Amino acid sequence: MTEEMKFFMYLLEYYAAYKNEKSGDVLKAWDDLGITKKIYDNYWIYHTESIENAYMDIDSLMSTGKFAW
């Protein structure tokens, strides 16, 4: 398993907990919105910043389709 995949799973689990939702439901929502790959591909940014920055970015992707930055 790659470091990127490990971090993606960590981010998914923690984001789901932050939203008080099941990780499967969160992943389905990301897939339905077509943003899962965008989130996965931002490993190099998300793993170096605070997790809250990733949450803000994901919230923006979910609501607007665009990154917060």
CHARMM-style PDB file with segment names, atoms N, HN, CA, C and O in Angstrom:
ATOM      1  N   MET     1       0.854  -1.179   0.000  1.00  0.00      PROA
ATOM      2  CA  MET     1       0.000   0.000   0.000  1.00  0.00      PROA
ATOM      3  C   MET     1       0.900   1.242   0.000  1.00  0.00      PROA
ATOM      4  O   MET     1       1.860   1.322   0.766  1.00  0.00      PROA
ATOM      5  N   THR     2       0.583   2.193  -0.854  1.00  0.00      PROA
ATOM      6  HN  THR     2      -0.197   2.129  -1.476  1.00  0.00      PROA
ATOM      7  CA  THR     2       1.391   3.406  -0.967  1.00  0.00      PROA
ATOM      8  C   THR     2       1.127   4.356   0.203  1.00  0.00      PROA
ATOM      9  O   THR     2       0.109   4.257   0.887  1.00  0.00      PROA
ATOM     10  N   GLU     3       2.062   5.272   0.412  1.00  0.00      PROA
ATOM     11  HN  GLU     3       2.889   5.353  -0.145  1.00  0.00      PROA
ATOM     12  CA  GLU     3       1.877   6.299   1.440  1.00  0.00      PROA
ATOM     13  C   GLU     3       0.667   7.173   1.109  1.00  0.00      PROA
ATOM     14  O   GLU     3      -0.060   7.611   2.000  1.00  0.00      PROA
ATOM     15  N   GLU     4       0.467   7.417  -0.174  1.00  0.00      PROA
ATOM     16  HN  GLU     4       1.058   7.062  -0.898  1.00  0.00      PROA
ATOM     17  CA  GLU     4      -0.680   8.226  -0.595  1.00  0.00      PROA
ATOM     18  C   GLU     4      -1.992   7.558  -0.213  1.00  0.00      PROA
ATOM     19  O   GLU     4      -2.910   8.217   0.275  1.00  0.00      PROA
ATOM     20  N   MET     5      -2.081   6.246  -0.437  1.00  0.00      PROA
ATOM     21  HN  MET     5      -1.336   5.711  -0.834  1.00  0.00      PROA
ATOM     22  CA  MET     5      -3.306   5.511  -0.100  1.00  0.00      PROA
ATOM     23  C   MET     5      -3.522   5.471   1.407  1.00  0.00      PROA
ATOM     24  O   MET     5      -4.646   5.630   1.882  1.00  0.00      PROA
ATOM     25  N   LYS     6      -2.451   5.260   2.153  1.00  0.00      PROA
ATOM     26  HN  LYS     6      -1.537   5.131   1.766  1.00  0.00      PROA
ATOM     27  CA  LYS     6      -2.567   5.254   3.618  1.00  0.00      PROA
ATOM     28  C   LYS     6      -3.100   6.595   4.107  1.00  0.00      PROA
ATOM     29  O   LYS     6      -3.989   6.646   4.956  1.00  0.00      PROA
ATOM     30  N   PHE     7      -2.550   7.678   3.566  1.00  0.00      PROA
ATOM     31  HN  PHE     7      -1.827   7.636   2.877  1.00  0.00      PROA
ATOM     32  CA  PHE     7      -3.010   8.994   3.995  1.00  0.00      PROA
ATOM     33  C   PHE     7      -4.446   9.243   3.554  1.00  0.00      PROA
ATOM     34  O   PHE     7      -5.232   9.824   4.304  1.00  0.00      PROA
ATOM     35  N   PHE     8      -4.797   8.811   2.346  1.00  0.00      PROA
ATOM     36  HN  PHE     8      -4.159   8.339   1.737  1.00  0.00      PROA
ATOM     37  CA  PHE     8      -6.160   8.992   1.863  1.00  0.00      PROA
ATOM     38  C   PHE     8      -7.152   8.304   2.798  1.00  0.00      PROA
ATOM     39  O   PHE     8      -8.195   8.869   3.126  1.00  0.00      PROA
ATOM     40  N   MET     9      -6.830   7.100   3.220  1.00  0.00      PROA
ATOM     41  HN  MET     9      -5.982   6.641   2.953  1.00  0.00      PROA
ATOM     42  CA  MET     9      -7.719   6.376   4.139  1.00  0.00      PROA
ATOM     43  C   MET     9      -7.790   7.091   5.485  1.00  0.00      PROA
ATOM     44  O   MET     9      -8.864   7.189   6.080  1.00  0.00      PROA
ATOM     45  N   TYR    10      -6.666   7.585   5.962  1.00  0.00      PROA
ATOM     46  HN  TYR    10      -5.794   7.506   5.479  1.00  0.00      PROA
ATOM     47  CA  TYR    10      -6.637   8.367   7.207  1.00  0.00      PROA
ATOM     48  C   TYR    10      -7.525   9.602   7.063  1.00  0.00      PROA
ATOM     49  O   TYR    10      -8.358   9.883   7.925  1.00  0.00      PROA
ATOM     50  N   LEU    11      -7.339  10.333   5.967  1.00  0.00      PROA
ATOM     51  HN  LEU    11      -6.663  10.104   5.267  1.00  0.00      PROA
ATOM     52  CA  LEU    11      -8.118  11.543   5.732  1.00  0.00      PROA
ATOM     53  C   LEU    11      -9.606  11.233   5.638  1.00  0.00      PROA
ATOM     54  O   LEU    11     -10.423  11.955   6.210  1.00  0.00      PROA
ATOM     55  N   LEU    12      -9.965  10.185   4.936  1.00  0.00      PROA
ATOM     56  HN  LEU    12      -9.301   9.599   4.471  1.00  0.00      PROA
ATOM     57  CA  LEU    12     -11.364   9.778   4.812  1.00  0.00      PROA
ATOM     58  C   LEU    12     -11.964   9.475   6.183  1.00  0.00      PROA
ATOM     59  O   LEU    12     -13.051   9.957   6.503  1.00  0.00      PROA
ATOM     60  N   GLU    13     -11.274   8.691   6.983  1.00  0.00      PROA
ATOM     61  HN  GLU    13     -10.391   8.300   6.723  1.00  0.00      PROA
ATOM     62  CA  GLU    13     -11.773   8.321   8.313  1.00  0.00      PROA
ATOM     63  C   GLU    13     -11.928   9.542   9.214  1.00  0.00      PROA
ATOM     64  O   GLU    13     -12.939   9.689   9.901  1.00  0.00      PROA
ATOM     65  N   TYR    14     -10.936  10.404   9.210  1.00  0.00      PROA
ATOM     66  HN  TYR    14     -10.115  10.284   8.653  1.00  0.00      PROA
ATOM     67  CA  TYR    14     -10.994  11.573  10.086  1.00  0.00      PROA
ATOM     68  C   TYR    14     -12.002  12.608   9.599  1.00  0.00      PROA
ATOM     69  O   TYR    14     -12.658  13.266  10.406  1.00  0.00      PROA
ATOM     70  N   TYR    15     -12.126  12.753   8.289  1.00  0.00      PROA
ATOM     71  HN  TYR    15     -11.593  12.219   7.633  1.00  0.00      PROA
ATOM     72  CA  TYR    15     -13.132  13.664   7.759  1.00  0.00      PROA
ATOM     73  C   TYR    15     -14.532  13.160   8.099  1.00  0.00      PROA
ATOM     74  O   TYR    15     -15.406  13.945   8.466  1.00  0.00      PROA
ATOM     75  N   ALA    16     -14.739  11.868   7.977  1.00  0.00      PROA
ATOM     76  HN  ALA    16     -14.029  11.230   7.679  1.00  0.00      PROA
ATOM     77  CA  ALA    16     -16.040  11.284   8.317  1.00  0.00      PROA
ATOM     78  C   ALA    16     -16.359  11.525   9.794  1.00  0.00      PROA
ATOM     79  O   ALA    16     -17.490  11.866  10.141  1.00  0.00      PROA
ATOM     80  N   ALA    17     -15.367  11.347  10.654  1.00  0.00      PROA
ATOM     81  HN  ALA    17     -14.448  11.070  10.372  1.00  0.00      PROA
ATOM     82  CA  ALA    17     -15.578  11.597  12.088  1.00  0.00      PROA
ATOM     83  C   ALA    17     -15.873  13.071  12.335  1.00  0.00      PROA
ATOM     84  O   ALA    17     -16.733  13.406  13.149  1.00  0.00      PROA
ATOM     85  N   TYR    18     -15.168  13.945  11.642  1.00  0.00      PROA
ATOM     86  HN  TYR    18     -14.468  13.673  10.980  1.00  0.00      PROA
ATOM     87  CA  TYR    18     -15.376  15.401  11.742  1.00  0.00      PROA
ATOM     88  C   TYR    18     -16.810  15.763  11.357  1.00  0.00      PROA
ATOM     89  O   TYR    18     -17.415  16.653  11.956  1.00  0.00      PROA
ATOM     90  N   LYS    19     -17.345  15.070  10.358  1.00  0.00      PROA
ATOM     91  HN  LYS    19     -16.854  14.348   9.872  1.00  0.00      PROA
ATOM     92  CA  LYS    19     -18.712  15.321   9.897  1.00  0.00      PROA
ATOM     93  C   LYS    19     -19.743  14.452  10.604  1.00  0.00      PROA
ATOM     94  O   LYS    19     -20.942  14.569  10.352  1.00  0.00      PROA
ATOM     95  N   ASN    20     -19.269  13.576  11.492  1.00  0.00      PROA
ATOM     96  HN  ASN    20     -18.295  13.480  11.697  1.00  0.00      PROA
ATOM     97  CA  ASN    20     -20.134  12.649  12.221  1.00  0.00      PROA
ATOM     98  C   ASN    20     -20.951  11.784  11.243  1.00  0.00      PROA
ATOM     99  O   ASN    20     -22.159  11.605  11.395  1.00  0.00      PROA
ATOM    100  N   GLU    21     -20.247  11.264  10.244  1.00  0.00      PROA
ATOM    101  HN  GLU    21     -19.265  11.410  10.120  1.00  0.00      PROA
ATOM    102  CA  GLU    21     -20.861  10.412   9.236  1.00  0.00      PROA
ATOM    103  C   GLU    21     -20.044   9.138   9.097  1.00  0.00      PROA
ATOM    104  O   GLU    21     -18.922   9.060   9.597  1.00  0.00      PROA
ATOM    105  N   LYS    22     -20.595   8.150   8.428  1.00  0.00      PROA
ATOM    106  HN  LYS    22     -21.506   8.213   8.022  1.00  0.00      PROA
ATOM    107  CA  LYS    22     -19.870   6.908   8.152  1.00  0.00      PROA
ATOM    108  C   LYS    22     -18.919   7.149   6.986  1.00  0.00      PROA
ATOM    109  O   LYS    22     -19.255   7.849   6.031  1.00  0.00      PROA
ATOM    110  N   SER    23     -17.738   6.565   7.075  1.00  0.00      PROA
ATOM    111  HN  SER    23     -17.465   5.996   7.851  1.00  0.00      PROA
ATOM    112  CA  SER    23     -16.748   6.777   6.019  1.00  0.00      PROA
ATOM    113  C   SER    23     -17.262   6.293   4.656  1.00  0.00      PROA
ATOM    114  O   SER    23     -16.961   6.905   3.631  1.00  0.00      PROA
ATOM    115  N   GLY    24     -18.021   5.217   4.638  1.00  0.00      PROA
ATOM    116  HN  GLY    24     -18.266   4.720   5.470  1.00  0.00      PROA
ATOM    117  CA  GLY    24     -18.592   4.734   3.379  1.00  0.00      PROA
ATOM    118  C   GLY    24     -19.535   5.742   2.752  1.00  0.00      PROA
ATOM    119  O   GLY    24     -19.565   5.897   1.531  1.00  0.00      PROA
ATOM    120  N   ASP    25     -20.306   6.430   3.589  1.00  0.00      PROA
ATOM    121  HN  ASP    25     -20.281   6.305   4.580  1.00  0.00      PROA
ATOM    122  CA  ASP    25     -21.222   7.460   3.084  1.00  0.00      PROA
ATOM    123  C   ASP    25     -20.454   8.658   2.536  1.00  0.00      PROA
ATOM    124  O   ASP    25     -20.826   9.239   1.516  1.00  0.00      PROA
ATOM    125  N   VAL    26     -19.375   9.017   3.230  1.00  0.00      PROA
ATOM    126  HN  VAL    26     -19.073   8.545   4.058  1.00  0.00      PROA
ATOM    127  CA  VAL    26     -18.543  10.140   2.780  1.00  0.00      PROA
ATOM    128  C   VAL    26     -17.904   9.798   1.437  1.00  0.00      PROA
ATOM    129  O   VAL    26     -17.934  10.608   0.510  1.00  0.00      PROA
ATOM    130  N   LEU    27     -17.328   8.604   1.329  1.00  0.00      PROA
ATOM    131  HN  LEU    27     -17.304   7.946   2.082  1.00  0.00      PROA
ATOM    132  CA  LEU    27     -16.701   8.207   0.076  1.00  0.00      PROA
ATOM    133  C   LEU    27     -17.724   8.169  -1.055  1.00  0.00      PROA
ATOM    134  O   LEU    27     -17.418   8.574  -2.177  1.00  0.00      PROA
ATOM    135  N   LYS    28     -18.913   7.697  -0.782  1.00  0.00      PROA
ATOM    136  HN  LYS    28     -19.162   7.368   0.129  1.00  0.00      PROA
ATOM    137  CA  LYS    28     -19.961   7.682  -1.810  1.00  0.00      PROA
ATOM    138  C   LYS    28     -20.296   9.104  -2.258  1.00  0.00      PROA
ATOM    139  O   LYS    28     -20.459   9.358  -3.451  1.00  0.00      PROA
ATOM    140  N   ALA    29     -20.399  10.021  -1.312  1.00  0.00      PROA
ATOM    141  HN  ALA    29     -20.267   9.814  -0.342  1.00  0.00      PROA
ATOM    142  CA  ALA    29     -20.686  11.418  -1.649  1.00  0.00      PROA
ATOM    143  C   ALA    29     -19.563  11.996  -2.518  1.00  0.00      PROA
ATOM    144  O   ALA    29     -19.829  12.683  -3.504  1.00  0.00      PROA
ATOM    145  N   TRP    30     -18.312  11.718  -2.150  1.00  0.00      PROA
ATOM    146  HN  TRP    30     -18.096  11.160  -1.348  1.00  0.00      PROA
ATOM    147  CA  TRP    30     -17.181  12.189  -2.947  1.00  0.00      PROA
ATOM    148  C   TRP    30     -17.245  11.605  -4.352  1.00  0.00      PROA
ATOM    149  O   TRP    30     -17.047  12.314  -5.339  1.00  0.00      PROA
ATOM    150  N   ASP    31     -17.523  10.303  -4.433  1.00  0.00      PROA
ATOM    151  HN  ASP    31     -17.683   9.727  -3.631  1.00  0.00      PROA
ATOM    152  CA  ASP    31     -17.617   9.652  -5.746  1.00  0.00      PROA
ATOM    153  C   ASP    31     -18.754  10.247  -6.571  1.00  0.00      PROA
ATOM    154  O   ASP    31     -18.590  10.516  -7.761  1.00  0.00      PROA
ATOM    155  N   ASP    32     -19.897  10.450  -5.940  1.00  0.00      PROA
ATOM    156  HN  ASP    32     -20.030  10.231  -4.974  1.00  0.00      PROA
ATOM    157  CA  ASP    32     -21.059  11.011  -6.645  1.00  0.00      PROA
ATOM    158  C   ASP    32     -20.769  12.415  -7.185  1.00  0.00      PROA
ATOM    159  O   ASP    32     -21.264  12.797  -8.246  1.00  0.00      PROA
ATOM    160  N   LEU    33     -19.959  13.176  -6.442  1.00  0.00      PROA
ATOM    161  HN  LEU    33     -19.557  12.865  -5.580  1.00  0.00      PROA
ATOM    162  CA  LEU    33     -19.607  14.533  -6.862  1.00  0.00      PROA
ATOM    163  C   LEU    33     -18.400  14.560  -7.798  1.00  0.00      PROA
ATOM    164  O   LEU    33     -18.063  15.605  -8.353  1.00  0.00      PROA
ATOM    165  N   GLY    34     -17.758  13.416  -7.968  1.00  0.00      PROA
ATOM    166  HN  GLY    34     -18.032  12.567  -7.517  1.00  0.00      PROA
ATOM    167  CA  GLY    34     -16.600  13.340  -8.847  1.00  0.00      PROA
ATOM    168  C   GLY    34     -15.356  14.012  -8.297  1.00  0.00      PROA
ATOM    169  O   GLY    34     -14.524  14.497  -9.063  1.00  0.00      PROA
ATOM    170  N   ILE    35     -15.219  14.046  -6.962  1.00  0.00      PROA
ATOM    171  HN  ILE    35     -15.895  13.652  -6.340  1.00  0.00      PROA
ATOM    172  CA  ILE    35     -14.076  14.742  -6.360  1.00  0.00      PROA
ATOM    173  C   ILE    35     -13.086  13.807  -5.664  1.00  0.00      PROA
ATOM    174  O   ILE    35     -12.080  14.272  -5.129  1.00  0.00      PROA
ATOM    175  N   THR    36     -13.347  12.524  -5.661  1.00  0.00      PROA
ATOM    176  HN  THR    36     -14.165  12.147  -6.096  1.00  0.00      PROA
ATOM    177  CA  THR    36     -12.475  11.579  -4.957  1.00  0.00      PROA
ATOM    178  C   THR    36     -11.042  11.649  -5.482  1.00  0.00      PROA
ATOM    179  O   THR    36     -10.102  11.720  -4.690  1.00  0.00      PROA
ATOM    180  N   LYS    37     -10.864  11.629  -6.774  1.00  0.00      PROA
ATOM    181  HN  LYS    37     -11.628  11.570  -7.417  1.00  0.00      PROA
ATOM    182  CA  LYS    37      -9.519  11.684  -7.365  1.00  0.00      PROA
ATOM    183  C   LYS    37      -8.837  13.010  -7.048  1.00  0.00      PROA
ATOM    184  O   LYS    37      -7.636  13.038  -6.783  1.00  0.00      PROA
ATOM    185  N   LYS    38      -9.584  14.101  -7.074  1.00  0.00      PROA
ATOM    186  HN  LYS    38     -10.561  14.078  -7.290  1.00  0.00      PROA
ATOM    187  CA  LYS    38      -9.003  15.400  -6.734  1.00  0.00      PROA
ATOM    188  C   LYS    38      -8.457  15.389  -5.312  1.00  0.00      PROA
ATOM    189  O   LYS    38      -7.365  15.894  -5.053  1.00  0.00      PROA
ATOM    190  N   ILE    39      -9.219  14.814  -4.400  1.00  0.00      PROA
ATOM    191  HN  ILE    39     -10.106  14.404  -4.610  1.00  0.00      PROA
ATOM    192  CA  ILE    39      -8.790  14.732  -3.000  1.00  0.00      PROA
ATOM    193  C   ILE    39      -7.562  13.837  -2.894  1.00  0.00      PROA
ATOM    194  O   ILE    39      -6.578  14.202  -2.251  1.00  0.00      PROA
ATOM    195  N   TYR    40      -7.616  12.680  -3.517  1.00  0.00      PROA
ATOM    196  HN  TYR    40      -8.415  12.384  -4.039  1.00  0.00      PROA
ATOM    197  CA  TYR    40      -6.486  11.738  -3.481  1.00  0.00      PROA
ATOM    198  C   TYR    40      -5.231  12.374  -4.073  1.00  0.00      PROA
ATOM    199  O   TYR    40      -4.141  12.223  -3.522  1.00  0.00      PROA
ATOM    200  N   ASP    41      -5.376  13.075  -5.177  1.00  0.00      PROA
ATOM    201  HN  ASP    41      -6.262  13.198  -5.625  1.00  0.00      PROA
ATOM    202  CA  ASP    41      -4.227  13.669  -5.857  1.00  0.00      PROA
ATOM    203  C   ASP    41      -3.597  14.827  -5.091  1.00  0.00      PROA
ATOM    204  O   ASP    41      -2.483  15.238  -5.415  1.00  0.00      PROA
ATOM    205  N   ASN    42      -4.278  15.356  -4.092  1.00  0.00      PROA
ATOM    206  HN  ASN    42      -5.183  15.022  -3.829  1.00  0.00      PROA
ATOM    207  CA  ASN    42      -3.721  16.458  -3.306  1.00  0.00      PROA
ATOM    208  C   ASN    42      -2.959  15.981  -2.074  1.00  0.00      PROA
ATOM    209  O   ASN    42      -2.736  16.750  -1.139  1.00  0.00      PROA
ATOM    210  N   TYR    43      -2.568  14.730  -2.077  1.00  0.00      PROA
ATOM    211  HN  TYR    43      -2.750  14.105  -2.837  1.00  0.00      PROA
ATOM    212  CA  TYR    43      -1.762  14.171  -0.982  1.00  0.00      PROA
ATOM    213  C   TYR    43      -0.590  15.080  -0.632  1.00  0.00      PROA
ATOM    214  O   TYR    43      -0.340  15.345   0.544  1.00  0.00      PROA
ATOM    215  N   TRP    44       0.124  15.555  -1.633  1.00  0.00      PROA
ATOM    216  HN  TRP    44      -0.079  15.339  -2.588  1.00  0.00      PROA
ATOM    217  CA  TRP    44       1.346  16.334  -1.387  1.00  0.00      PROA
ATOM    218  C   TRP    44       1.053  17.646  -0.673  1.00  0.00      PROA
ATOM    219  O   TRP    44       1.939  18.197  -0.020  1.00  0.00      PROA
ATOM    220  N   ILE    45      -0.131  18.145  -0.778  1.00  0.00      PROA
ATOM    221  HN  ILE    45      -0.851  17.698  -1.309  1.00  0.00      PROA
ATOM    222  CA  ILE    45      -0.511  19.365  -0.035  1.00  0.00      PROA
ATOM    223  C   ILE    45      -1.095  18.978   1.321  1.00  0.00      PROA
ATOM    224  O   ILE    45      -0.661  19.489   2.353  1.00  0.00      PROA
ATOM    225  N   TYR    46      -2.062  18.091   1.322  1.00  0.00      PROA
ATOM    226  HN  TYR    46      -2.415  17.676   0.484  1.00  0.00      PROA
ATOM    227  CA  TYR    46      -2.803  17.769   2.544  1.00  0.00      PROA
ATOM    228  C   TYR    46      -1.949  17.137   3.627  1.00  0.00      PROA
ATOM    229  O   TYR    46      -2.197  17.381   4.808  1.00  0.00      PROA
ATOM    230  N   HSD    47      -0.958  16.338   3.278  1.00  0.00      PROA
ATOM    231  HN  HSD    47      -0.756  16.139   2.319  1.00  0.00      PROA
ATOM    232  CA  HSD    47      -0.197  15.659   4.326  1.00  0.00      PROA
ATOM    233  C   HSD    47       0.838  16.566   4.976  1.00  0.00      PROA
ATOM    234  O   HSD    47       1.452  16.184   5.972  1.00  0.00      PROA
ATOM    235  N   THR    48       1.043  17.769   4.423  1.00  0.00      PROA
ATOM    236  HN  THR    48       0.544  18.079   3.613  1.00  0.00      PROA
ATOM    237  CA  THR    48       2.009  18.691   5.013  1.00  0.00      PROA
ATOM    238  C   THR    48       1.344  19.821   5.796  1.00  0.00      PROA
ATOM    239  O   THR    48       2.028  20.564   6.500  1.00  0.00      PROA
ATOM    240  N   GLU    49       0.053  19.958   5.689  1.00  0.00      PROA
ATOM    241  HN  GLU    49      -0.502  19.354   5.118  1.00  0.00      PROA
ATOM    242  CA  GLU    49      -0.685  21.027   6.367  1.00  0.00      PROA
ATOM    243  C   GLU    49      -1.509  20.457   7.513  1.00  0.00      PROA
ATOM    244  O   GLU    49      -1.568  19.243   7.710  1.00  0.00      PROA
ATOM    245  N   SER    50      -2.133  21.335   8.251  1.00  0.00      PROA
ATOM    246  HN  SER    50      -2.086  22.321   8.091  1.00  0.00      PROA
ATOM    247  CA  SER    50      -3.030  20.869   9.301  1.00  0.00      PROA
ATOM    248  C   SER    50      -4.241  20.199   8.651  1.00  0.00      PROA
ATOM    249  O   SER    50      -4.676  20.580   7.564  1.00  0.00      PROA
ATOM    250  N   ILE    51      -4.761  19.214   9.331  1.00  0.00      PROA
ATOM    251  HN  ILE    51      -4.408  18.904  10.214  1.00  0.00      PROA
ATOM    252  CA  ILE    51      -5.887  18.439   8.799  1.00  0.00      PROA
ATOM    253  C   ILE    51      -7.108  19.335   8.571  1.00  0.00      PROA
ATOM    254  O   ILE    51      -7.917  19.069   7.682  1.00  0.00      PROA
ATOM    255  N   GLU    52      -7.240  20.383   9.366  1.00  0.00      PROA
ATOM    256  HN  GLU    52      -6.583  20.598  10.088  1.00  0.00      PROA
ATOM    257  CA  GLU    52      -8.371  21.304   9.209  1.00  0.00      PROA
ATOM    258  C   GLU    52      -8.344  22.008   7.851  1.00  0.00      PROA
ATOM    259  O   GLU    52      -9.398  22.317   7.296  1.00  0.00      PROA
ATOM    260  N   ASN    53      -7.155  22.262   7.312  1.00  0.00      PROA
ATOM    261  HN  ASN    53      -6.298  22.011   7.763  1.00  0.00      PROA
ATOM    262  CA  ASN    53      -7.061  22.857   5.976  1.00  0.00      PROA
ATOM    263  C   ASN    53      -7.624  21.910   4.925  1.00  0.00      PROA
ATOM    264  O   ASN    53      -8.305  22.339   3.993  1.00  0.00      PROA
ATOM    265  N   ALA    54      -7.338  20.626   5.079  1.00  0.00      PROA
ATOM    266  HN  ALA    54      -6.785  20.278   5.836  1.00  0.00      PROA
ATOM    267  CA  ALA    54      -7.894  19.637   4.158  1.00  0.00      PROA
ATOM    268  C   ALA    54      -9.412  19.599   4.287  1.00  0.00      PROA
ATOM    269  O   ALA    54     -10.117  19.537   3.280  1.00  0.00      PROA
ATOM    270  N   TYR    55      -9.920  19.637   5.513  1.00  0.00      PROA
ATOM    271  HN  TYR    55      -9.347  19.688   6.331  1.00  0.00      PROA
ATOM    272  CA  TYR    55     -11.375  19.643   5.714  1.00  0.00      PROA
ATOM    273  C   TYR    55     -12.015  20.837   5.009  1.00  0.00      PROA
ATOM    274  O   TYR    55     -13.042  20.697   4.346  1.00  0.00      PROA
ATOM    275  N   MET    56     -11.399  22.019   5.157  1.00  0.00      PROA
ATOM    276  HN  MET    56     -10.565  22.134   5.696  1.00  0.00      PROA
ATOM    277  CA  MET    56     -11.932  23.229   4.533  1.00  0.00      PROA
ATOM    278  C   MET    56     -11.934  23.077   3.013  1.00  0.00      PROA
ATOM    279  O   MET    56     -12.886  23.475   2.341  1.00  0.00      PROA
ATOM    280  N   ASP    57     -10.864  22.500   2.482  1.00  0.00      PROA
ATOM    281  HN  ASP    57     -10.091  22.177   3.027  1.00  0.00      PROA
ATOM    282  CA  ASP    57     -10.771  22.298   1.053  1.00  0.00      PROA
ATOM    283  C   ASP    57     -11.827  21.309   0.568  1.00  0.00      PROA
ATOM    284  O   ASP    57     -12.470  21.542  -0.455  1.00  0.00      PROA
ATOM    285  N   ILE    58     -12.008  20.221   1.286  1.00  0.00      PROA
ATOM    286  HN  ILE    58     -11.485  20.032   2.118  1.00  0.00      PROA
ATOM    287  CA  ILE    58     -13.005  19.217   0.906  1.00  0.00      PROA
ATOM    288  C   ILE    58     -14.408  19.803   0.986  1.00  0.00      PROA
ATOM    289  O   ILE    58     -15.230  19.562   0.102  1.00  0.00      PROA
ATOM    290  N   ASP    59     -14.689  20.568   2.034  1.00  0.00      PROA
ATOM    291  HN  ASP    59     -14.021  20.763   2.752  1.00  0.00      PROA
ATOM    292  CA  ASP    59     -15.999  21.222   2.141  1.00  0.00      PROA
ATOM    293  C   ASP    59     -16.245  22.123   0.938  1.00  0.00      PROA
ATOM    294  O   ASP    59     -17.350  22.154   0.396  1.00  0.00      PROA
ATOM    295  N   SER    60     -15.214  22.859   0.519  1.00  0.00      PROA
ATOM    296  HN  SER    60     -14.316  22.834   0.959  1.00  0.00      PROA
ATOM    297  CA  SER    60     -15.341  23.740  -0.639  1.00  0.00      PROA
ATOM    298  C   SER    60     -15.569  22.934  -1.917  1.00  0.00      PROA
ATOM    299  O   SER    60     -16.416  23.291  -2.735  1.00  0.00      PROA
ATOM    300  N   LEU    61     -14.816  21.855  -2.087  1.00  0.00      PROA
ATOM    301  HN  LEU    61     -14.127  21.565  -1.423  1.00  0.00      PROA
ATOM    302  CA  LEU    61     -15.016  20.984  -3.254  1.00  0.00      PROA
ATOM    303  C   LEU    61     -16.437  20.443  -3.299  1.00  0.00      PROA
ATOM    304  O   LEU    61     -17.047  20.365  -4.365  1.00  0.00      PROA
ATOM    305  N   MET    62     -16.953  20.073  -2.146  1.00  0.00      PROA
ATOM    306  HN  MET    62     -16.457  20.136  -1.280  1.00  0.00      PROA
ATOM    307  CA  MET    62     -18.308  19.505  -2.082  1.00  0.00      PROA
ATOM    308  C   MET    62     -19.375  20.544  -2.384  1.00  0.00      PROA
ATOM    309  O   MET    62     -20.388  20.229  -3.010  1.00  0.00      PROA
ATOM    310  N   SER    63     -19.162  21.770  -1.950  1.00  0.00      PROA
ATOM    311  HN  SER    63     -18.339  22.026  -1.442  1.00  0.00      PROA
ATOM    312  CA  SER    63     -20.210  22.784  -2.139  1.00  0.00      PROA
ATOM    313  C   SER    63     -20.083  23.554  -3.433  1.00  0.00      PROA
ATOM    314  O   SER    63     -21.092  23.964  -4.007  1.00  0.00      PROA
ATOM    315  N   THR    64     -18.853  23.760  -3.910  1.00  0.00      PROA
ATOM    316  HN  THR    64     -18.034  23.427  -3.443  1.00  0.00      PROA
ATOM    317  CA  THR    64     -18.664  24.590  -5.103  1.00  0.00      PROA
ATOM    318  C   THR    64     -18.000  23.864  -6.267  1.00  0.00      PROA
ATOM    319  O   THR    64     -18.052  24.325  -7.408  1.00  0.00      PROA
ATOM    320  N   GLY    65     -17.371  22.715  -5.970  1.00  0.00      PROA
ATOM    321  HN  GLY    65     -17.329  22.340  -5.044  1.00  0.00      PROA
ATOM    322  CA  GLY    65     -16.612  22.017  -7.004  1.00  0.00      PROA
ATOM    323  C   GLY    65     -15.217  22.565  -7.193  1.00  0.00      PROA
ATOM    324  O   GLY    65     -14.472  22.107  -8.060  1.00  0.00      PROA
ATOM    325  N   LYS    66     -14.860  23.557  -6.371  1.00  0.00      PROA
ATOM    326  HN  LYS    66     -15.465  23.929  -5.667  1.00  0.00      PROA
ATOM    327  CA  LYS    66     -13.554  24.213  -6.494  1.00  0.00      PROA
ATOM    328  C   LYS    66     -12.795  24.098  -5.176  1.00  0.00      PROA
ATOM    329  O   LYS    66     -13.387  23.986  -4.103  1.00  0.00      PROA
ATOM    330  N   PHE    67     -11.465  24.128  -5.287  1.00  0.00      PROA
ATOM    331  HN  PHE    67     -10.983  24.219  -6.158  1.00  0.00      PROA
ATOM    332  CA  PHE    67     -10.626  24.117  -4.091  1.00  0.00      PROA
ATOM    333  C   PHE    67     -10.771  25.436  -3.337  1.00  0.00      PROA
ATOM    334  O   PHE    67     -11.055  26.472  -3.939  1.00  0.00      PROA
ATOM    335  N   ALA    68     -10.577  25.394  -2.031  1.00  0.00      PROA
ATOM    336  HN  ALA    68     -10.346  24.553  -1.543  1.00  0.00      PROA
ATOM    337  CA  ALA    68     -10.682  26.596  -1.199  1.00  0.00      PROA
ATOM    338  C   ALA    68      -9.535  27.562  -1.470  1.00  0.00      PROA
ATOM    339  O   ALA    68      -9.681  28.770  -1.285  1.00  0.00      PROA
ATOM    340  N   TRP    69      -8.413  27.040  -1.901  1.00  0.00      PROA
ATOM    341  HN  TRP    69      -8.295  26.059  -2.051  1.00  0.00      PROA
ATOM    342  CA  TRP    69      -7.258  27.897  -2.140  1.00  0.00      PROA
ATOM    343  C   TRP    69      -7.302  28.377  -3.537  1.00  0.00      PROA
ATOM    344  OT1 TRP    69      -6.418  29.121  -3.962  1.00  0.00      PROA
TER     345      TRP     69
END
